[in-house]
Each structure stands twice: as structure tokens, then as C-alpha cells.
């Protein structure tokens, strides 16, 4: 009786397997090619064999062998059930197992292809993001270039006008005793001209046409200089609730820079941070060394060592609608006439471009962070402190100097300065006049304005003079000049650049250096 119960249980199990496989086969629409129908048929035949066993009341069928009555009918029933059942199972599994292995291999292949496709999608997304960023920067560069050309032209003309306001007071002060009653008024005129000249310098920075010498300096020192400056003291008095802290790397690398412009960047960013904070808050100035290993870390920078300046605040952040416009000249959200000119961040952006660096901006409702990258250098820093200059040490020995400038005021200022410095000045108003004069009158030095109108420019003038006098020494003087023209003039032999408006001390230093070269 126990054996019969066991056989009934086995029969039910086989029937359950058959029904499950049959339903799966119908749902998946499996074909006979994969052996599935053979397996179903095999289980069905074995099920029939078990039914025959039960109906014939056999005592033991534990191992699926025929045990019991030896009548021909029973054997035929069991052979039909078990033999053909196992035969169909063997055929089915012989077809199904290779298909399973093939499916697994295909699944692995599909997974590998999927992973590869995901990786390609990630790379393409990064490339697309980089392309959009590059196009945005290109568009901004083109816009800045157009504005820069306009600003440069305006700045050049204003610098010529300001030269009189800055330089004539100096000439007057040289003739007056220090305790004369009009000395304070003359100094006030001179200081006003110098402040106006600084605004023009900002325009020239945006135009990127100003010729600035880059020297090896340390960013920590420039930050410290700003934090000790009168401008910083004034900022603290205006925003006493804002705490400004510094976090400097001790062994910071040097970098090649124009210190005045870098200091202006620091001042603009710190000022913006303080103004963004409505009540209490923090502005942090940090420096560090950073090494760019892969372009993906900073896509606009090549591999190498950089000096990083980070200036962050915990203000309300920059609105998303404004963040793409913050570097445009004259873009400002401040009240007109109360704070700033809208040139602050435009100056920062132009300075970064001029220094072959990059800038990143991160902003949210928790604050804003500016990261400025500058290429590091192994060149050691030299002291560039400005000391009081004794004009007597800059006196010449009666050397003849030809001043070439299309502006009467500029010629007059230069000649007055040169007379004070014991030189013999001669002035002409055009490049053509300079060429004509030097054909019959040798001079020790030329001071040539780079941009003259009408007529040929300073570079063409110098090239023509060199054809007759190959060793002619020259100084390029200009309020604005394209860097390519200045570079070409230097390659020809012009040793110094003199930025307008200039002081008598600056002129004396530059002339001394130019005359001393190859003497």
C-alpha cells in the first residue's frame, strides 16, 4: 500500500512538471527546434507509465524500472510509457542543453555590448557637454573681442587726453616749491587724472591690447598685499559683519603674472562676495597647488602644474538666469552709481585669458565659489618693490632723442620731461616726418607712438628707419597697442615699452635702459 502511495505522489509530481512546462511553452511560443516539445512528450509518456504501474498494482517502481507482472500487455504498456518517455527526454535534452548554453553566451555578449554602449553614451555626453561649454566660451570670446576693440579704441584716445591731466601737473610741481599754496590743488588734479587712468586701464584689460610685462611672483604675497591695502580696509569698514579669512598653502608655487592685474582680480572677487552677503557671512580666500593629470579633470587646461586661487562666499548665490552673463562688460545687478561699473568680472575673465589660465564658477543658494587656475613656473621671484627715485640718477649726457607722436600734447610732455632729464629732444608729428628727419640727422634714440593717424604706424616707421640705420635704438610708447605689433617691434630691436600716461621717473628709467643696451 505504501509503494502505491509513493507512486501516486510521483505521478502527481511528474504531472505538475508536465503542466508547468506546457504552459511555459505556450506562453513563450517555443518551437520544437530547441527540444522543448520532446521534453514535454517524454514527461507525458513517463506519466502514462506511472499510471500503468498504479493500475496494475505493482509493488515497487523506485528507480523507474519495470518490476511486477510479466504479462506481455504489462511489458508493452511499460515499454511504451517509460522507454519512449526517456527516449524523448534524451532527445529533448540533447537539443535543449546546447540551446541553453548558446543563450547564456548570447546573454553575456549582449551584457558586454550593453556595458560598452553605456560607456560610449557617457563619453558622448561628456563630449557634448564639453562642446557646449567650448561653444559658449567661443561665443563669449567673440563678444568680448568685439567689445574689446571698441573699448581699446576709446581707451587709446582717452589716454592721450589724460596724459595732459596726469603729466602737466607733475611738470608744474617740479617748478614749484613744496610749500607753495597751490601745490595741494595741483596734486588733486594729478590724482584725479591717475584715478581716471586706472579706469582706462580696466578698459584696456578687457580689450587685451595693453602691453603688460609678466614677472615671476607668488600668489600668497599678492593676496597679502591686497589684505593690507587701503582698498581692503575700506571694504571692511563698509561691511563690518562680513568676516574675510584666508587659507593659504605654505609651499605655493610661483607663476608668471602681471601683479597689478592679479591684485585687481582678487579685489573685485572679494568685493563682490562681501556685497552679496546681506548681513553676517564669510568670504574665504584660498590658494593651493594643483596638478592636472587628465584633460577630463579640467577640459580647458592642458596637463601640468597650476596655482589655484579660490574665492568663496556664503551669500545667496548667483541666479541661474544671470550666471552665463556675469563676465560680460557692464553687466551688473548693483544699483547704478552706488557700487561698481559692471567691469569687475569682465576684468577677471580677460586677465585669466591673458595669463593662459581658466576660471570655474560654482553657485547655489548656499553661496558662490570662483576657482582661478594659473600655470605654475619654476622661476624664482624677484623683488619688485617701488622705491623713491632720485631723478638726478636718471639724468642723461645731452643725447639727442627723437619723439614721434601724432598728438601735440604728447610731444610737448615728452620734450619737457626729456629737457628736465638733460637730454636734447626733437619732436615730429608723423612717421613720414621721422623717416625724413633721420636720413640727415642721426639720433641716439627714438620714442615712437605705435598708433598714429593719419600716416604709417610706429612699426612701419621703425622698419623704414632701420633700413638706413640698422643699429637704431628705439622705445615704443603707446596707450594701446596690439601685442603682435609690440612683439614685432621688439624683434626688430625696440628694447622697451612705455605705457601712456607715464611719469618723468618712468620715462627716465626706460630711456636709461634703452641707451645702455649694446653701448
C-alpha positions, 0 to 999 in steps of 0.5 A: 500500500505504501509503494502505491502511495509513493507512486501516486505522489510521483505521478502527481509530481511528474504531472505538475512538471508536465503542466508547468512546462506546457504552459511555459511553452505556450506562453513563450511560443517555443518551437520544437527546434530547441527540444522543448516539445520532446521534453514535454512528450517524454514527461507525458509518456513517463506519466502514462507509465506511472499510471500503468504501474498504479493500475496494475498494482505493482509493488515497487517502481523506485528507480523507474524500472519495470518490476511486477507482472510479466504479462506481455500487455504489462511489458508493452504498456511499460515499454511504451510509457517509460522507454519512449518517455526517456527516449524523448527526454534524451532527445529533448535534452540533447537539443535543449542543453546546447540551446541553453548554453548558446543563450547564456553566451548570447546573454553575456555578449549582449551584457558586454555590448550593453556595458560598452554602449553605456560607456560610449553614451557617457563619453558622448555626453561628456563630449557634448557637454564639453562642446557646449561649454567650448561653444559658449566660451567661443561665443563669449570670446567673440563678444568680448573681442568685439567689445574689446576693440571698441573699448581699446579704441576709446581707451587709446584716445582717452589716454592721450587726453589724460596724459595732459591731466596726469603729466602737466601737473607733475611738470608744474610741481617740479617748478614749484616749491613744496610749500607753495599754496597751490601745490595741494590743488595741483596734486588733486588734479594729478590724482584725479587724472591717475584715478581716471587712468586706472579706469582706462586701464580696466578698459584696456584689460578687457580689450587685451591690447595693453602691453603688460610685462609678466614677472615671476611672483607668488600668489600668497604675497599678492593676496597679502598685499591686497589684505593690507591695502587701503582698498581692503580696509575700506571694504571692511569698514563698509561691511563690518559683519562680513568676516574675510579669512584666508587659507593659504598653502605654505609651499605655493608655487610661483607663476608668471603674472602681471601683479597689478592685474592679479591684485585687481582680480582678487579685489573685485572677487572679494568685493563682490562676495562681501556685497552679496552677503546681506548681513553676517557671512564669510568670504574665504580666500584660498590658494593651493597647488594643483596638478592636472593629470587628465584633460577630463579633470579640467577640459580647458587646461592642458596637463601640468602644474597650476596655482589655484586661487579660490574665492568663496562666499556664503551669500545667496548665490548667483541666479541661474538666469544671470550666471552665463552673463556675469563676465560680460562688460557692464553687466551688473545687478548693483544699483547704478552709481552706488557700487561698481561699473559692471567691469569687475568680472569682465576684468577677471575673465580677460586677465585669466585669458591673458595669463593662459589660465581658466576660471570655474564658477560654482553657485547655489543658494548656499553661496558662490565659489570662483576657482582661478587656475594659473600655470605654475613656473619654476622661476624664482621671484624677484623683488619688485618693490617701488622705491623713491627715485632720485631723478638726478640718477636718471639724468642723461649726457645731452643725447639727442632723442627723437619723439614721434607722436601724432598728438601735440600734447604728447610731444610737448610732455615728452620734450619737457620731461626729456629737457628736465632729464638733460637730454636734447629732444626733437619732436615730429608729428608723423612717421613720414616726418621721422623717416625724413628727419633721420636720413640727415640727422642721426639720433641716439634714440627714438620714442615712437607712438605705435598708433598714429593717424593719419600716416604709417604706424610706429612699426612701419616707421621703425622698419623704414628707419632701420633700413638706413640705420640698422643699429637704431635704438628705439622705445615704443610708447603707446596707450594701446597697442596690439601685442603682435605689433609690440612683439614685432617691434621688439624683434626688430630691436625696440628694447622697451615699452612705455605705457601712456600716461607715464611719469618723468621717473618712468620715462627716465628709467626706460630711456636709461635702459634703452641707451645702455643696451649694446653701448 
